[in-house]
Each structure stands twice: as structure tokens, then as C-alpha cells.
């Protein structure tokens, strides 16, 4: 019996959906929902976490991430321009920096800044308390990653753009700032969003610095409640809080991309 | 390697004067001693097969390519002098590219005003007035809010011309301005260029449009293999080419 090509595709897709539905049902039936609800969704514990989970923990996570990202972005642009510089020492310096901080676990950078700096320079520490160290550590690591992304973005802008800008009398640096870098950022918006989301999660390493009720961020907050209540519920709550940051972010970026797409 | 020492005095009154220009890309010599000038108000068309060095010559005039040796004078000032302010020189020479090179992230109006503001230091009002005047000149006044992606190739090239004109250049360089266009769009761009020529703009045009060269050009230069093979009045060169290479080339394109 001959089926048309389109008909065959429909049948095959139907089978895929069917298998997926059966799997979902099997998992749902096999799971012990009462025990799950007890351990992961205790309404009393959930209620007890508010409002601090939002007003302190979520706010701090967003703050550490935002500061680290902004510092890292600035650092990344500088490093990227150094990597592309005709001046040898700039290139070597930037390459060394990038290789070094990209290779280190963020954890090590946090410890180095919080413990290493006071050891190396007795009586001194990174200014700005927890926020200062978090910004610096997340920025150093994020900047090293972003530098390579930004460099690739700059190189992806057609050579004619720089030539057109120069032929209008703009200097090399003016052309970079006004013409090339803005176009590079359009190209690298998606990977840059990735980096911001990774940093959001890396910000949980702030726990290494110790915390107070005022400086606590999401992961530490969840762990505190978990230890008190002997329940997994807080992990579910903070997971939703992380999604509360990352999902709107993705939506905003998708909007920006759509708008940039119109101008392309 | 080259012993071409027949130097002459630079023509200080010429718009562009090129003396014994050599350009290497690596070991490849693409310009082998070019001697050539463009007078003020003159339209000079440069033709030749691809790889003849005609685009490289044009790009040397505003130093997008750095000459290996030789001298280039623009309005009597030696731009090949290492101490020259290249940006200042370029801002007085308009350049139009084969691929338009409009800034895709900026609106048409902003494409025309950004260099006026950043280089000429004109304020927003003045620069927009100049921009609108030039958009009107190329027949695209209604497109000032559009982005380049929404324009046809012919419109993009006319915007690119208006962008260059907004800097009030003393001369214009055209690098195969119609080669990337669909045939039916070529006419609009050539019409704008013809208007410019009739207003007395000094123009150096690398082109394959023999009709334009014959009708608008004051001088025609034929290049091949990195040298100027023949130059003269367009009608004469096109009708009675003296050199064999010119004859062969014209036989193929006409």
C-alpha cells in the first residue's frame, strides 16, 4: 500500500508523540507522589521562605551577577581590542590573561581574592566587602570568556565597514567605537546571554566568602533552610527563583534579536 | 627591483597627482610605476581587466592601501608623507564602494550624519540639514528613516553617494559603483553620478560602464598588468585604441 511522502511523515511524527506520551504516563504512575510532595513541596516551608527568598536572596544573586557581568563586559571589550591590536605586548598580555582566567575554576578565583589578597598584602583586602569580591571574581572569569566571544564578533563584521568609516575621516578608534563594536554586539548577543546565565549560577560561589543575613544569595539561602527543615523543598523554591531571572532574560534577548534582525 | 627614476615635479594645481607609484601585496607587484593625474573638475574613468590594479590605484589615493613606493599628491599636499594626518585627508575625499558598505545598524539619516558629527563636529541640526539636502539630491528624501536592509541595491548605492557628499568632499572616488547592481538599477546610480559631474565635481571612477565613460568622462585610462597602457579622450580611446592590449580588451567588452 503506497503512502504519500507527506502521509508517511505525519504517521512517523504521530508515533513519536505517542511514545513520548506513554513514557510520561509511565513515569507519572511509577512515581510516589505523596512522598514527593512531602519532601519537595511542603507548603509550610515554602511559605516560611517568603519574603526573604525574594527580597534578600534573589535580590543579592541578581546584584552580584549584574555587577560581575558589567565589569566583565568592560574587561572583555578591552581584552578583545588588545587581542586584535597590532602592538605585540598588548596581544601577549591579553592572551595570557584570557588563558589564565579561562582555565581556572571560578571557585579558585573566589578563594584567591578573599584569602590570597589579605595574605599577600597584610592589612589590605578587596574593597566593597562581599559585593566587591563577587564583582571582581565574576568579572575576571566572565571577562576572560567574553573577550574571545567579543573578538570573534568584531572579526565577523565585514572589513568594508571599517574601510567606509575610515574613508569618511573617522580615526581607527572612533570607527571601532561607533561602527564596528555596535555591529559586533548584535552578532554576539546570543553567546553573551549564555555567559550572563552561566554567571548567574556561578554567583552561588559567593558562599565561599561567608555570608550574613543581609548578603546571603539564593543557593546559600536554600541550603540554610534545607539544613534547618531537613526537607528538599527549599531547593525547588530557589530553582524557580533562578528561572525567574534567566527565563525573562532569554525573552528580552530574543526580542532584541528580532528588533536587530529588522535592521539587518 | 624597479629602476624607474624618471621623476618629475608634482603638479601642485592638480586635484590628484600620482608619481611613480608601486604597490606590492607580498611578492606580487600589482602597481608597477603609475604616473597619472586628475585635474580639478575633471572626470577620469579607469577601465581594465580584473587584476589590472585599477581598484588598488583608487584605494591608494585615500590610503586605504598603503603605497609601497612613490608619491601621491592631493590638492598639492603629499599624502604619502608619513607625518600627514590621514584622517583629515580622507575626510575631504569621498569614497563610494562596489559593495556600498552602508552601516546596517544605523538608519539612512544616521548613516549620513554620524561622520559629520564625529569628524566635522557639526551639531545635530546642521548635520541633519546637510544630510536631507544630499538625500534629496540623490532622489531618496523619503527614505531617511529606513534601514539599509530595506533598500534596493540601487537605493543603497545612492545613499552611499549621499553619505560621502555630506562631508562636503573636494573630490569623489568611485570603485566599480554599479558592478554589484542588477542591470535595471544601474541607470539610477549613473544618473546621480552624471549630475555630480555636471556640477563640476572632481571624480575618479573605476568602472566597466563604457557608455558612462564615453558620455561623462573627460579622460579615459586603460590599465593592464599594473601599468597604464593607454590614456586619452574617452571617445578616441574607445573608437581608435592604439595599443594591442586595449584593442583586445575593448573587443571583449564592447
Interface residues (C-beta under 8 A of the other chain):
Chain A: X158 X160 X161 X163 X164 X165 X166 X167 X168 X169 X170 X171 X174 X178 X179 X182 X183 X186 X260 X262 X263 X264
Chain B: X62 X64 X87 X88 X90 X91 X92 X93 X94 X95 X97 X99 X101 X102 X103 X104 X105 X114 X115 X118 X119 X120 X147 X149 X160 X163 X164 X167
